Amino acid sequence: MLSQKAILLRFSVSQWTARKFDKKATQEVAANHGANKHAGEVGRFNKQLASKKYMADMNTNISAAREFHYKHTLPWQDAEGIRILPVNNFSSYQQSMSEFRTKHEEHLDTFVKQYPDVVDEAKYRLNGLFNIEDFPPVDQIRDKFSWEISFSPVPESGDFRVSLGQEVLKQMEADLSKRLSHNYNEACVDLFQRIQTQTANMAERLENYQGTREGAFRDSLVGNIRELAQLLPKLNVSGDKRLADLAARIDKELCEYDAQVLREVDRARKDVAQSAKSIAQEADDIIAEMRGMFA
């Protein structure tokens, strides 16, 4: 059962935006352009309170954490920020996200220490636009940042703890089963879409390579494919044979050669491009079939 093979999680990060709408400046800009009667419809002047350099490392780390999070989980109810984490990928996920969290705290510590400098720098940079009330007090700035990962079990259609009529209970179970099935199918499609996107891109890049700067490809083209081959078995929650077969093909047919070999050996490049195109097409066919099954 899916509930025994995966858990649900939500990863959320919030931070001080370091931006502030300035109503007075907006009105002045509108007046200077003769649009003061429609100032609210012309535009909004937002001040950048903190120079971007102060939060650059923190933002880079957050972006990397989000990218890792989405790569190593599957969609469940993305509108609510909920994702599926396969149990056999839990340790790897937890370790890496813990490292991201540690870096986040280090960057946040640095920012809090520099915060008085952030405010002082803003006085000169914003000049007449500076307003001390736009800045949270130094003892409250840390509270403007948060990092949270919460876990919950995957629900089961028979897991009801309330006393209801038999017909109502059956309908609730049927509705939940249908929703669980839909969510899981969407998660499977997501994996096949990853395969289709990356292998199609690889085929196109290799086919367009002419040995010159134009059409050149980076080493990451192969690196990303190898990462995908290692990740797919961890995300294959149901043991889908089609997914396992494609993952095996990617590992065997697309990961044999380093990027430099693919640049230098025409035969190797053509063979890998052909295999990549074949895998992409197979993944695309599976996606179309699955979409048709639960459309």
C-alpha positions in Angstrom: 0.0 0.0 0.0 1.1 3.5 -0.8 0.8 4.5 2.9 3.5 2.0 3.8 5.9 3.1 1.0 5.7 6.9 1.3 4.8 9.9 3.5 3.5 13.3 2.8 5.5 16.4 3.5 5.3 20.2 3.2 8.4 22.4 2.9 7.9 26.1 3.5 10.3 29.0 3.8 9.3 32.6 4.5 11.5 35.7 4.8 11.5 39.4 5.1 10.8 40.8 1.7 12.9 43.9 2.2 10.5 45.8 0.0 8.0 48.5 0.9 5.3 50.2 -1.0 5.8 54.0 -0.8 2.4 55.8 -1.3 3.9 59.2 -1.2 6.6 58.5 -3.9 3.9 56.9 -6.1 1.8 60.0 -5.9 4.8 62.2 -6.7 5.8 60.1 -9.7 2.2 60.3 -11.0 2.1 64.1 -10.4 5.4 64.6 -12.2 3.9 62.9 -15.3 0.5 64.6 -15.1 -1.3 61.5 -14.0 -2.0 62.4 -10.4 -5.7 61.9 -10.8 -5.1 58.3 -11.6 -2.1 57.6 -9.4 -3.4 54.3 -8.0 -3.9 53.0 -11.6 -0.6 54.2 -13.1 1.7 52.1 -11.0 3.2 51.4 -7.6 6.6 52.6 -6.3 8.2 49.9 -4.2 11.4 50.6 -2.3 14.2 48.1 -2.0 15.0 48.4 1.7 18.0 46.1 1.9 20.7 46.0 -0.7 20.6 42.6 -2.5 24.1 41.7 -1.5 23.1 41.2 2.1 20.6 38.4 1.3 22.3 36.9 -1.8 23.8 33.9 -0.1 20.6 33.1 1.8 18.5 33.4 -1.3 20.8 31.2 -3.3 20.7 28.5 -0.6 16.9 28.7 -0.4 16.6 28.3 -4.2 18.9 25.3 -4.1 16.9 23.7 -1.3 13.6 24.2 -3.2 15.1 22.7 -6.3 16.4 19.7 -4.4 13.0 19.3 -2.6 11.0 19.2 -5.9 13.5 16.9 -7.6 13.5 14.3 -4.8 9.7 14.3 -4.1 6.6 13.7 -6.2 3.5 15.9 -6.6 0.5 15.2 -4.4 -1.5 18.4 -4.0 0.9 21.1 -5.2 -1.7 23.8 -4.8 -1.4 23.2 -1.1 2.4 22.6 -1.2 2.1 18.9 -0.3 4.5 16.4 -1.9 5.1 12.7 -1.7 8.4 11.4 -0.2 9.1 7.7 -0.8 10.3 6.0 2.4 13.4 4.6 0.7 14.4 8.2 -0.2 13.7 9.6 3.3 17.3 9.4 4.7 18.9 11.0 1.7 16.2 13.7 1.7 16.5 14.4 5.4 20.3 14.6 5.4 20.5 17.0 2.4 17.6 19.2 3.7 19.3 19.3 7.1 22.5 20.6 5.4 20.5 23.3 3.6 18.8 24.2 6.9 22.2 24.5 8.6 23.5 26.8 5.9 20.2 28.8 6.1 20.8 29.4 9.8 24.4 30.5 9.2 23.3 32.9 6.6 20.5 34.2 8.8 22.9 34.7 11.7 25.2 36.7 9.4 22.3 38.8 8.2 21.0 39.6 11.7 24.5 40.7 12.8 24.7 42.9 9.7 21.2 44.3 10.1 22.3 47.6 11.6 24.6 48.0 8.6 21.7 47.2 6.3 19.7 50.0 7.8 22.6 52.5 7.8 23.4 51.7 4.1 19.7 52.2 3.3 19.8 55.7 4.7 22.4 56.8 2.1 21.0 54.7 -0.7 17.4 55.7 -0.3 18.2 59.2 0.8 14.9 61.1 0.9 12.9 57.9 0.5 14.3 56.5 3.7 11.9 55.9 6.6 13.0 54.2 9.7 9.5 52.9 10.3 9.9 50.7 7.2 12.5 48.6 9.0 11.6 46.0 11.7 13.3 46.6 15.0 16.7 44.8 15.3 15.3 42.4 18.0 12.4 41.4 15.7 14.1 40.9 12.4 14.9 37.2 12.9 11.2 36.5 13.5 10.6 37.6 9.9 12.3 34.4 8.7 11.1 30.8 9.0 12.0 27.4 7.7 9.7 24.4 8.2 9.3 20.9 7.0 6.3 19.0 8.3 5.5 15.3 7.7 2.2 13.4 7.8 1.1 9.9 6.8 -0.5 9.1 3.4 -4.3 8.6 4.2 -5.9 5.2 3.6 -9.4 4.9 2.1 -10.5 2.7 5.0 -9.1 4.9 7.8 -12.2 6.4 9.3 -12.6 6.9 13.1 -16.1 8.4 13.1 -19.5 6.7 13.5 -21.4 7.3 10.3 -24.1 5.5 8.4 -22.9 2.6 6.2 -23.9 4.3 3.0 -22.2 7.6 3.9 -19.1 5.7 5.0 -19.0 3.8 1.7 -19.3 7.0 -0.3 -16.6 8.7 1.7 -14.3 5.7 1.1 -15.0 5.7 -2.6 -14.4 9.4 -2.9 -11.1 9.2 -1.0 -10.0 6.1 -3.0 -10.6 8.0 -6.2 -8.7 11.1 -5.0 -5.8 9.0 -3.8 -5.7 7.1 -7.1 -5.7 10.4 -9.0 -3.0 11.9 -6.9 -0.8 8.9 -7.2 -1.3 8.7 -11.0 -0.3 12.4 -11.2 2.8 11.5 -9.3 3.7 8.7 -11.7 3.1 11.0 -14.7 5.4 13.5 -13.1 8.3 10.9 -13.2 7.7 10.0 -16.8 7.5 13.7 -17.7 10.9 14.1 -16.1 12.3 11.3 -18.2 10.7 12.7 -21.4 11.9 16.2 -20.8 15.5 15.4 -20.0 16.0 12.6 -22.6 14.4 14.7 -25.3 16.7 17.6 -24.4 19.7 15.3 -24.5 18.8 14.0 -27.9 18.3 17.5 -29.3 21.6 18.8 -27.9 23.6 15.9 -29.2 22.0 15.9 -32.6 22.7 19.7 -33.0 26.3 19.4 -31.9 28.7 20.3 -34.8 32.0 20.5 -32.9 31.8 24.3 -32.7 30.7 26.8 -30.0 27.3 27.0 -31.7 25.2 24.1 -30.5 27.8 23.1 -27.8 26.6 21.3 -24.7 27.9 21.4 -21.1 29.2 18.5 -19.0 26.0 18.9 -17.0 24.0 17.3 -19.8 25.5 13.9 -18.9 25.6 14.7 -15.2 21.9 15.5 -15.0 21.0 12.3 -16.8 23.2 10.3 -14.5 21.5 11.9 -11.5 18.1 11.1 -13.0 19.1 7.4 -13.4 20.1 7.2 -9.7 17.0 9.1 -8.5 14.3 7.2 -10.4 14.5 4.0 -8.4 14.2 5.9 -5.2 11.0 7.6 -6.4 9.4 4.5 -7.9 7.0 4.1 -5.0 4.9 1.4 -6.6 7.7 -0.5 -8.3 6.2 0.4 -11.7 8.0 -2.0 -14.2 7.8 0.5 -17.0 9.5 3.1 -14.9 12.1 0.6 -13.7 12.8 -0.5 -17.3 13.3 3.1 -18.5 15.5 3.9 -15.6 17.6 0.9 -16.5 17.8 1.9 -20.1 18.9 5.4 -19.1 21.6 4.1 -16.9 22.9 1.6 -19.5 22.4 3.6 -22.8 22.8 7.2 -21.8 25.3 7.2 -18.9 28.2 5.2 -20.4 30.2 8.1 -21.9 31.4 11.3 -20.3 30.5 14.5 -22.0 33.9 15.0 -23.5 33.7 11.5 -25.2 30.4 12.5 -26.7 32.0 15.6 -28.1 34.9 13.8 -29.7 33.5 10.5 -30.9 30.8 10.9 -33.5 29.6 7.3 -33.3 29.1 7.4 -29.6 27.3 10.7 -29.8 24.9 9.4 -32.5 24.2 6.2 -30.6 23.4 8.0 -27.4 21.3 10.6 -29.2 19.3 7.8 -30.9 18.7 6.0 -27.5 17.7 9.3 -25.8 15.2 10.0 -28.5 13.8 6.4 -28.3 13.5 6.7 -24.5 11.8 10.1 -24.7 9.3 8.7 -27.2 8.5 5.7 -25.0 8.0 8.0 -22.0 5.7 10.3 -24.0 3.6 7.3 -25.1 3.3 6.1 -21.5 2.2 9.6 -20.4 -0.5 9.7 -23.1 -1.7 6.3 -22.1 -1.9 7.2 -18.4 -3.6 10.5 -19.1 -6.2 8.6 -21.1 -6.8 6.2 -18.2 -7.7 8.8 -15.6 -8.9 11.7 -17.8 
